[in-house]
Amino acid sequence: MENIYCSIITIGDELLIGQTIDTNSAWIAQQLNPIGVQVKRRVAVGDNKEDIINALNEEQKHSKIILLTGGLGPTNDDLTKPILCDYFESTLVMNEAVLKHVTSFFERRKRPMLAINNNQALVPNNCVVLFNEVGTAPGLLFEKDDKLIIALPGVPFEMQYLVSTRVLSIISKKYITPNFIHRTLITAGEGESFVANRLIEFEKTLPQNIKLAYLPKLGLLKLRLTGTETSAAEIDEYFNTLKSILANIFVADQDIELEAQIGILLNEKNKTLSVAESCTGGHIAAKITSIKGSSLYFKGGIVPYSIESKENMLGVNTHTIETTTVVSEATALEMAQNCLQKFNTDYALSITGYLEKNDHENQVWIAFANKSTCIAKMITVPYDREKNTVLTVNSALNLLRLFIIENP
């Protein structure tokens, strides 16, 4: 059984100038991994014929599967389709089934169909058309020397639809691939280099068929062991050793985000949560509510960003703010206690702090309350405002997780 590699070519000038962030490649890689396909290379090129052709030629040296995204629209700067037509020595022809779909697409939305939209139904005559029910640009499949070359729309939800409903099954039918197994450990409280130092001897014991990867995020560190199905028992053994070594900073033994872990805990205990966020501006509530079913345990949140809103909306005592400042343990504790009462929840989280340097240290106070306990923790955030927000949110969620566990 051979390893099957894929190259992803993303096309568009907007990617090269930073106007659009390439999220397509990461999503595609996440879908390919479970079917045993490894992404070997990711390449971004502009809307330039020579660059696209050079990328196609180069990537076929490295991979059996080439996925292209972008440039399949009807406008003059969408070059992928005519370039592929030339590359595979074919002719653009009108596909009546695609034309019917495009026409129906506009009719259902009660929008006029312009003449230019007819171009979406022009496809190379030697490709397999992958119908796109959620958009107007079809995917295009070519086969060359036991290789698959598939062009997909650049619009993320259209690309995702075609990969999920068409591409994965096509690849699985054509190639026999190994089944990769991953075991992910999530830790918090120690940086990547410190954890790596603790694992020097552990890494020396790993056999060649098992790989350890460090995946740092602000406030968190994921450690992933990877092998194939034949090494499953070995991976489990090494994973248990890894958990034992890092027991003091252990967060979870599966790749599940903190907000999802909190939801599981609250559901298991049949408890509810509310939040009062100042400096994070609602980011924690957004994370919590991103989980399906969060309405069962999340009652709501408030963003008392100004001093006035902390006093008037949340009921923080003016004397507390004047004597201890707005960023203090006392203020955070009052915010959490009052949030608990206003929303009538079992748990409450509050946060107040400075996320960028002015004439003060970048410190954040995070408080947690239930009916019997209220505590606060202070963290220092050393980066710019954007990174400090991410670090603060991750730290707050992990501390909330611990508070729920320790204060049932």
C-alpha positions as CSV (number, residue, x, y, z in Angstrom):
1,M,0.0,0.0,0.0
2,E,1.6,3.3,-1.1
3,N,1.2,6.7,0.4
4,I,-1.0,8.9,-1.7
5,Y,0.0,12.6,-1.8
6,C,-2.1,15.6,-2.8
7,S,-1.0,19.1,-3.9
8,I,-3.3,22.0,-3.5
9,I,-3.0,25.0,-5.9
10,T,-5.0,28.1,-4.9
11,I,-5.4,30.6,-7.6
12,G,-6.1,34.3,-7.4
13,D,-4.2,37.6,-7.2
14,E,-6.2,38.4,-4.1
15,L,-4.4,35.6,-2.3
16,L,-1.0,36.9,-3.1
17,I,-1.7,40.5,-2.0
18,G,-3.3,39.4,1.3
19,Q,-6.8,40.7,0.4
20,T,-8.2,37.2,0.9
21,I,-6.9,34.6,3.4
22,D,-6.6,31.1,2.1
23,T,-8.8,29.0,4.3
24,N,-9.6,26.5,1.6
25,S,-6.3,24.6,1.8
26,A,-6.6,24.0,5.5
27,W,-10.2,22.8,5.2
28,I,-9.3,20.4,2.3
29,A,-6.4,19.0,4.2
30,Q,-8.7,18.2,7.2
31,Q,-11.0,16.3,4.9
32,L,-8.3,14.3,3.1
33,N,-6.5,13.1,6.2
34,P,-9.3,10.7,7.4
35,I,-9.3,8.9,4.0
36,G,-5.5,8.4,4.1
37,V,-4.4,11.1,1.7
38,Q,-1.6,13.4,2.8
39,V,-1.2,16.9,1.5
40,K,2.3,17.1,0.2
41,R,2.5,20.7,-0.9
42,R,0.3,23.9,-1.0
43,V,1.0,26.5,-3.6
44,A,-0.6,29.9,-4.2
45,V,-0.4,31.5,-7.7
46,G,-1.9,34.6,-9.2
47,D,-4.2,34.9,-12.2
48,N,-1.4,34.3,-14.7
49,K,-1.5,31.6,-17.3
50,E,2.3,30.8,-17.2
51,D,2.3,30.6,-13.4
52,I,-0.7,28.2,-13.3
53,I,0.8,25.9,-16.0
54,N,4.1,25.9,-14.2
55,A,2.4,25.0,-11.0
56,L,0.5,22.2,-12.6
57,N,3.7,20.7,-14.2
58,E,5.6,21.0,-10.9
59,E,3.0,19.5,-8.6
60,Q,2.6,16.4,-10.8
61,K,6.2,15.6,-9.9
62,H,5.2,15.4,-6.2
63,S,1.6,14.2,-6.0
64,K,-1.0,11.9,-7.6
65,I,-3.8,14.3,-6.8
66,I,-3.9,17.9,-7.8
67,L,-6.7,20.1,-6.4
68,L,-7.1,23.6,-7.8
69,T,-9.4,26.2,-6.3
70,G,-10.4,29.5,-7.7
71,G,-10.7,31.1,-11.2
72,L,-13.8,29.3,-12.4
73,G,-16.2,32.3,-12.4
74,P,-17.7,33.9,-15.5
75,T,-15.6,37.1,-15.6
76,N,-12.5,38.0,-17.6
77,D,-10.1,37.5,-14.6
78,D,-11.3,33.9,-14.1
79,L,-8.6,32.1,-16.1
80,T,-8.6,28.6,-14.7
81,K,-11.1,27.0,-17.1
82,P,-9.6,28.3,-20.4
83,I,-6.1,27.5,-19.2
84,L,-7.1,23.9,-18.3
85,C,-8.8,23.6,-21.7
86,D,-5.5,24.5,-23.4
87,Y,-3.4,22.4,-21.0
88,F,-5.5,19.2,-21.7
89,E,-5.8,20.1,-25.4
90,S,-9.5,20.3,-25.3
91,T,-12.3,22.6,-26.5
92,L,-14.8,24.5,-24.5
93,V,-18.3,23.3,-25.2
94,M,-21.7,24.2,-23.9
95,N,-22.9,21.6,-21.3
96,E,-26.7,21.7,-21.5
97,A,-27.2,20.1,-18.1
98,V,-25.0,22.8,-16.5
99,L,-26.8,25.5,-18.5
100,K,-30.2,24.2,-17.3
101,H,-28.9,24.3,-13.7
102,V,-27.5,27.8,-14.0
103,T,-30.7,29.1,-15.5
104,S,-32.8,27.4,-12.8
105,F,-30.4,28.8,-10.2
106,F,-31.2,32.4,-11.2
107,E,-34.9,31.7,-11.7
108,R,-35.3,30.3,-8.1
109,R,-33.7,33.5,-6.7
110,K,-35.8,35.7,-9.0
111,R,-32.6,37.4,-10.3
112,P,-31.9,38.2,-14.0
113,M,-29.5,36.0,-15.7
114,L,-27.0,38.0,-17.7
115,A,-25.4,36.7,-20.9
116,I,-22.1,36.4,-19.1
117,N,-23.6,33.8,-16.8
118,N,-23.9,31.4,-19.8
119,N,-20.1,31.1,-19.6
120,Q,-20.5,29.0,-16.5
121,A,-21.9,26.2,-18.7
122,L,-18.9,26.2,-21.0
123,V,-16.6,23.2,-20.0
124,P,-13.7,21.4,-21.6
125,N,-15.0,18.5,-23.7
126,N,-12.7,15.9,-22.2
127,C,-13.4,16.5,-18.5
128,V,-15.9,15.0,-16.1
129,V,-18.3,17.7,-14.8
130,L,-18.9,17.8,-11.1
131,F,-22.3,19.4,-10.6
132,N,-22.4,22.2,-8.1
133,E,-25.9,22.4,-6.7
134,V,-25.1,25.3,-4.3
135,G,-23.5,27.6,-6.9
136,T,-23.1,28.1,-10.7
137,A,-19.5,27.1,-11.3
138,P,-19.1,23.3,-11.7
139,G,-16.0,21.3,-10.7
140,L,-13.9,19.9,-13.5
141,L,-12.2,16.5,-13.2
142,F,-9.3,15.4,-15.5
143,E,-7.3,12.2,-15.4
144,K,-3.7,12.0,-16.7
145,D,-1.2,9.2,-16.2
146,D,-3.0,7.7,-13.1
147,K,-3.3,11.2,-11.6
148,L,-6.4,13.2,-10.7
149,I,-6.5,16.9,-11.5
150,I,-9.6,18.5,-10.1
151,A,-10.5,22.2,-10.4
152,L,-12.9,23.6,-7.8
153,P,-14.6,26.9,-7.2
154,G,-12.8,29.3,-4.9
155,V,-15.9,30.3,-3.0
156,P,-15.5,28.3,0.3
157,F,-19.0,26.9,0.7
158,E,-19.2,25.8,-2.9
159,M,-15.7,24.1,-2.7
160,Q,-16.7,22.4,0.5
161,Y,-19.9,21.1,-1.0
162,L,-18.1,19.6,-4.0
163,V,-15.3,18.0,-1.9
164,S,-17.8,16.5,0.5
165,T,-20.3,15.2,-2.0
166,R,-18.0,14.4,-5.0
167,V,-14.3,14.6,-4.6
168,L,-13.7,12.4,-1.5
169,S,-15.7,9.5,-2.9
170,I,-13.8,9.8,-6.3
171,I,-10.5,9.6,-4.6
172,S,-11.5,6.7,-2.3
173,K,-12.6,4.7,-5.3
174,K,-9.5,5.3,-7.3
175,Y,-6.8,4.8,-4.7
176,I,-6.1,2.3,-1.9
177,T,-4.8,4.5,1.0
178,P,-3.5,3.8,4.5
179,N,-5.7,4.7,7.4
180,F,-3.9,7.3,9.5
181,I,-4.6,7.3,13.3
182,H,-4.1,10.4,15.4
183,R,-4.1,10.8,19.1
184,T,-4.3,14.4,20.3
185,L,-3.4,15.7,23.8
186,I,-4.3,19.2,24.7
187,T,-2.3,21.0,27.4
188,A,-2.3,24.5,29.0
189,G,0.0,26.4,31.3
190,E,3.4,25.7,29.7
191,G,4.9,27.0,26.5
192,E,6.0,24.7,23.6
193,S,9.7,24.9,24.4
194,F,9.2,23.9,28.0
195,V,7.0,21.0,27.1
196,A,9.5,19.9,24.4
197,N,12.2,19.9,27.1
198,R,10.2,17.6,29.3
199,L,9.6,15.2,26.4
200,I,13.3,14.8,25.2
201,E,13.6,11.3,26.6
202,F,10.0,10.3,25.5
203,E,10.7,11.4,21.9
204,K,13.9,9.2,21.9
205,T,11.7,6.1,22.6
206,L,9.3,6.7,19.6
207,P,9.6,4.3,16.8
208,Q,10.0,5.6,13.2
209,N,6.4,4.8,12.3
210,I,5.0,7.1,15.0
211,K,5.4,10.9,14.8
212,L,4.9,13.5,17.4
213,A,3.8,17.0,16.4
214,Y,3.7,20.2,18.5
215,L,0.7,22.4,17.6
216,P,0.9,25.6,19.7
217,K,-1.9,28.1,20.1
218,L,-2.0,31.1,22.3
219,G,-2.7,29.8,25.8
220,L,-2.8,26.2,24.7
221,L,-0.5,23.5,23.2
222,K,-1.8,20.4,21.3
223,L,0.5,17.4,21.0
224,R,-0.4,14.9,18.2
225,L,0.8,11.3,17.8
226,T,0.3,10.0,14.3
227,G,0.7,6.5,12.9
228,T,-1.2,4.0,10.7
229,E,-3.9,1.5,11.6
230,T,-1.2,-1.2,11.9
231,S,0.4,0.8,14.8
232,A,-2.8,1.5,16.7
233,A,-1.9,-0.5,19.8
234,E,1.6,1.1,19.9
235,I,0.1,4.6,19.6
236,D,-2.3,4.0,22.5
237,E,0.6,2.9,24.6
238,Y,2.8,5.9,23.9
239,F,-0.2,8.2,24.2
240,N,-0.9,7.0,27.7
241,T,2.8,7.6,28.6
242,L,2.5,11.1,27.2
243,K,-0.6,11.8,29.3
244,S,1.2,10.5,32.4
245,I,4.3,12.7,31.8
246,L,2.2,15.9,31.3
247,A,-0.5,15.1,33.8
248,N,-0.1,18.4,35.6
249,I,-0.9,20.5,32.5
250,F,-3.4,18.1,31.0
251,V,-6.6,19.6,29.5
252,A,-8.1,16.9,27.2
253,D,-7.1,13.6,25.5
254,Q,-9.0,14.3,22.3
255,D,-9.0,17.1,19.8
256,I,-12.0,19.0,21.1
257,E,-12.0,22.8,21.6
258,L,-12.4,24.3,25.1
259,E,-15.8,25.7,24.4
260,A,-17.0,22.3,23.4
261,Q,-15.5,20.7,26.6
262,I,-17.3,23.4,28.7
263,G,-20.6,22.5,27.0
264,I,-20.1,18.8,27.7
265,L,-19.4,19.6,31.4
266,L,-22.4,21.8,31.8
267,N,-24.7,19.4,30.1
268,E,-23.5,16.5,32.2
269,K,-24.1,18.5,35.4
270,N,-27.3,20.1,34.1
271,K,-25.9,23.5,34.9
272,T,-26.1,27.0,33.3
273,L,-23.6,29.7,32.5
274,S,-23.6,33.5,31.9
275,V,-20.7,35.8,31.1
276,A,-19.8,39.5,31.6
277,E,-17.0,40.5,29.3
278,S,-15.3,43.9,29.2
279,C,-12.0,43.8,27.4
280,T,-12.8,40.7,25.2
281,G,-15.9,42.4,23.9
282,G,-18.1,39.3,23.5
283,H,-15.5,36.9,22.1
284,I,-16.1,34.4,24.9
285,A,-19.8,34.4,24.4
286,A,-19.2,33.9,20.6
287,K,-17.1,30.9,21.3
288,I,-19.7,29.4,23.7
289,T,-22.6,29.9,21.3
290,S,-20.6,28.5,18.4
291,I,-21.4,25.0,19.8
292,K,-24.6,23.4,18.6
293,G,-27.0,23.0,21.5
294,S,-25.4,25.7,23.6
295,S,-28.9,27.2,24.3
296,L,-29.4,24.3,26.7
297,Y,-26.8,25.7,29.1
298,F,-25.9,29.3,28.1
299,K,-28.4,31.9,29.3
300,G,-26.6,35.0,28.0
301,G,-23.9,37.6,28.3
302,I,-23.3,41.2,28.7
303,V,-20.4,43.5,27.4
304,P,-20.1,46.2,30.1
305,Y,-17.2,47.9,28.2
306,S,-17.2,51.3,29.9
307,I,-17.1,52.1,33.6
308,E,-20.7,53.5,33.3
309,S,-22.0,50.3,31.9
310,K,-20.3,48.3,34.6
311,E,-22.0,50.4,37.2
312,N,-25.4,50.9,35.5
313,M,-26.0,47.6,33.7
314,L,-24.1,45.2,35.9
315,G,-24.4,47.0,39.2
316,V,-20.7,47.1,40.1
317,N,-20.3,49.5,43.1
318,T,-18.8,52.9,42.2
319,H,-16.7,52.8,45.4
320,T,-15.1,49.5,44.3
321,I,-14.0,51.0,41.0
322,E,-12.8,54.2,42.5
323,T,-10.8,52.5,45.3
324,T,-9.4,49.5,43.4
325,T,-9.6,50.7,39.7
326,V,-11.7,49.2,36.9
327,V,-9.0,46.5,36.3
328,S,-8.8,44.8,39.6
329,E,-9.6,41.6,41.5
330,A,-12.4,43.3,43.4
331,T,-14.1,44.7,40.2
332,A,-13.8,41.3,38.5
333,L,-15.3,39.5,41.5
334,E,-18.3,41.9,41.7
335,M,-18.9,41.6,38.0
336,A,-19.0,37.8,38.3
337,Q,-21.3,37.8,41.3
338,N,-23.7,40.3,39.8
339,C,-23.7,38.5,36.5
340,L,-24.6,35.3,38.3
341,Q,-27.6,37.0,40.0
342,K,-28.8,38.9,36.9
343,F,-28.9,35.9,34.7
344,N,-29.9,33.5,37.5
345,T,-27.3,30.9,36.4
346,D,-25.3,28.2,38.1
347,Y,-22.0,29.6,36.9
348,A,-20.8,33.0,35.8
349,L,-17.5,34.3,34.3
350,S,-16.4,37.9,34.2
351,I,-13.4,39.6,32.7
352,T,-11.8,43.0,32.8
353,G,-8.4,44.1,31.7
354,Y,-6.0,46.0,29.5
355,L,-5.1,44.3,26.2
356,E,-2.6,46.9,24.9
357,K,0.0,49.0,26.6
358,N,-0.6,52.6,27.4
359,D,0.6,53.7,30.8
360,H,-0.2,50.4,32.5
361,E,0.8,46.8,32.4
362,N,-1.2,44.5,30.1
363,Q,-3.0,42.6,32.8
364,V,-6.4,40.9,32.8
365,W,-8.5,39.8,35.8
366,I,-10.8,36.8,35.2
367,A,-13.4,35.9,37.9
368,F,-15.7,32.9,38.3
369,A,-18.7,32.4,40.5
370,N,-21.3,29.9,41.5
371,K,-23.8,30.0,44.4
372,S,-21.1,29.3,47.0
373,T,-17.7,30.3,45.6
374,C,-16.3,33.3,43.8
375,I,-12.6,33.5,42.8
376,A,-10.5,35.6,40.5
377,K,-7.2,35.0,38.6
378,M,-4.9,37.5,37.1
379,I,-3.0,36.9,33.9
380,T,-0.4,39.0,32.1
381,V,-0.8,39.3,28.3
382,P,2.5,40.3,26.5
383,Y,1.5,40.6,22.8
384,D,-0.5,43.1,20.6
385,R,-4.2,43.6,21.1
386,E,-5.3,40.9,18.6
387,K,-3.0,38.2,20.0
388,N,-3.8,39.2,23.6
389,T,-7.5,38.8,22.9
390,V,-7.0,35.3,21.7
391,L,-4.7,34.4,24.6
392,T,-7.2,35.9,27.1
393,V,-10.2,34.0,25.7
394,N,-8.3,30.7,25.7
395,S,-7.0,31.2,29.2
396,A,-10.5,32.3,30.5
397,L,-12.2,29.2,28.9
398,N,-9.6,26.8,30.4
399,L,-9.9,28.4,33.8
400,L,-13.7,28.2,33.5
401,R,-13.3,24.5,32.7
402,L,-11.3,24.0,35.8
403,F,-13.6,26.0,38.0
404,I,-16.6,23.9,36.8
405,I,-14.7,20.7,37.6
406,E,-13.4,21.8,41.0
407,N,-16.7,23.5,42.1
408,P,-19.6,21.2,41.2
